[in-house]
Amino acid sequence: MAPLGNQSAKLAPVAIVGAGSIGTGWAIVFATAGRPVRLHDTLSERLVAAHAEIDARLADLQSFGLVHEPPATILARIDFTTDLARSVAGAGHVQECAPEQLELKRAVFATLDAASPADCPIASSSSFMTASALAGELPGRQRCLVVHPGNPPYLLRVAEVVPAPFTSPAVVARTEHLLRDAGIETVRVRHEMEGFVFNRLQGAILREAYALVQDGVASVADIDRLVRDGLGLRWSVVGPFETVDLNTRGGIAVHAQRMGPAYARMGAERGRQEPWSAELVAEVVAARREQLDLEHWAERVAWRDRMLMARLQARANVEPGK
Ligand SMILES: NC(=O)c1ccc[n+]([C@@H]2O[C@H](COP(=O)([O-])OP(=O)(O)OC[C@H]3O[C@@H](n4cnc5c(N)ncnc54)[C@H](O)[C@@H]3O)[C@@H](O)[C@H]2O)c1
């Protein structure tokens, strides 16, 4: 989270519409990066609560050495307002964070398109809805897109950028630049699909977790424990493709050959007929081999292990006894 010092005076404000979990999170991201922020909500009591929440989060971030300015300096960059017109006046970016309800968000987008500066990108934080669904009918639809963060955005520092077919490439580029400038990595989703990538992956594991509880195979607490201390800990170092690439001598090609049939049977048991075809496996293998030559496989395994050791060390320091 590199601070930008006194640059905030020169930067156009970021308007955040909706001051719940995600709106307050984005406010921390942009204010910490030196941007002036206007945080809007229709409820004044929510803004009072948001102020206190941001204050507390900034103090926590400071205690972990994750912000480099006094919390009061960062907090002073955020203007809390119930006045929508004031929040978007002169804005350089609008981030919509209203509740996940189609009609409500469509109305908010129509208002934002009418009220914000004509060249200002308008991004939705929506978890599932596309810009086509939210803004497809608007005169300013070419400046609308989805920027879906993880929760909380100031800790999960990667966001999905999901343009609609009508979103202008310049708006996409400008938005990605703004995010990277604020220390948020971006992943471009190549075409619109409900739930994008993040929540489709999360959905796959949640579907199976619910099914396992229904089948009486494991308790809710035990499933959470297996993910927290097992799969999830490893995923904090490497993603699912790299995980199996590093778990199998010979890499992911050998994994798919040996384990693919079992995964296909487990999928079929849940009503999904999606065996990994030879062409699909070849595409994934080629992508992995571009990332890691098998000659360096053992080196990368040792690196993964060291990264896991660092995480265990951090856990032991922060959560003694875990
Ligand atoms: N919570 C998550 O884990 C998460 C993660 C990523 C994305 N999202 C998405 O972010 C969006 C916001 O989610 P959240 O969890 O922060 O919800 P939330 O319920 O915590 O906050 C929503 C806020 O919007 C305000 N609001 C309602 N109508 C409004 C309007 N017309 N104008 C301005 N503000 C209005 C509410 O008062 C409330 O404070 C949703 O689209 C959600 O799917 C949520």
The ligand as a Gaussian input file, in Angstrom:
#p B3LYP/6-31G(d) Opt

LIG

0 1
 N      -19.847000      -8.453000       1.160000
 C      -19.045000      -9.094000       0.306000
 O      -18.381000     -10.081000       0.647000
 C      -18.910000      -8.598000      -1.105000
 C      -17.753000      -8.891000      -1.839000
 C      -17.612000      -8.380000      -3.132000
 C      -18.640000      -7.634000      -3.702000
 N      -19.766000      -7.391000      -2.973000
 C      -20.822000      -6.588000      -3.597000
 O      -20.696000      -5.241000      -3.164000
 C      -22.000000      -4.636000      -3.120000
 C      -22.253000      -4.088000      -1.722000
 O      -22.245000      -5.184000      -0.820000
 P      -22.053000      -4.961000       0.763000
 O      -21.724000      -6.315000       1.326000
 O      -21.132000      -3.814000       1.015000
 O      -23.549000      -4.562000       1.188000
 P      -24.021000      -3.797000       2.518000
 O      -25.425000      -4.217000       2.720000
 O      -23.022000      -4.001000       3.615000
 O      -23.975000      -2.256000       2.085000
 C      -24.820000      -1.670000       1.133000
 C      -24.991000      -0.195000       1.478000
 O      -25.663000       0.457000       0.409000
 C      -26.523000       1.432000       0.971000
 N      -27.538000       1.780000      -0.009000
 C      -28.736000       1.186000      -0.232000
 N      -29.362000       1.818000      -1.244000
 C      -28.562000       2.824000      -1.651000
 C      -28.657000       3.819000      -2.661000
 N      -29.719000       3.901000      -3.459000
 N      -27.645000       4.718000      -2.796000
 C      -26.555000       4.642000      -1.998000
 N      -26.404000       3.693000      -1.030000
 C      -27.397000       2.809000      -0.869000
 C      -27.047000       0.772000       2.239000
 O      -27.538000       1.747000       3.165000
 C      -25.821000       0.039000       2.737000
 O      -25.068000       0.841000       3.645000
 C      -22.987000      -5.728000      -3.544000
 O      -23.227000      -5.632000      -4.924000
 C      -22.236000      -7.006000      -3.234000
 O      -22.655000      -8.112000      -4.003000
 C      -19.923000      -7.828000      -1.683000

